């Protein structure tokens, strides 16, 4: 079975909240803020192991996240040396016989802002999140992407652009999901940055 490249995206400076969220949820080597990071997602899921093996044998990049599902596999690699991360990515591309332009072009599946969130709604989200808590009355930004891995890039760019809290991010599965909260103005700025970041990425159109 051939391996397809779904997500391939380089983060030049991993933002503090996203780095902390990765540390909370990953089983690998923890990243610190402002390291370079690479998210790679392939199909089928088990093929991500070969991709990781290739990167580790050729570079000193460290893996934080490795998620293997039946359909898709996701890998995050990071290093203080941007060159190491880019080299790891190139080794993975060479292994797959692919170019960066062979990745799938991301789609925004849903884009929602809830203003002045109600207390009971905030409570439910706080029970299931791995990041910051949302407080009643704040605005909540929810973004879904396909493929899933690109939502990490959206989260990173949103955090760069606005004073917001990262509530949760799930960069694997059928769809990637991002939850951020803050004041109305800051959430508007974060949402605009996230949507712009995703819209600017190029790639092949999905065959769906």
Buried (B, 14 or more C-beta within 10 A) or exposed (E): EEBBBBBBBBBEBBBEBBBBBBBEBBEBBEBEEEBBBBBBBBBBBBBBBBBBEBBBEBBEBBBBBBBBBEEBBBBBBBBEBBEBBBBBBBBBBEBBEBEBEBBBBBBBBEBEBBEEBEEEEBEEBBEEBBBBBBEEEBBBBBBBBBBBBBBBBBBBBBBBBBEBBBBBBBBBBEBBBBBBBBBEEBBBBBBBBBBEBBEEBEBEEEEE
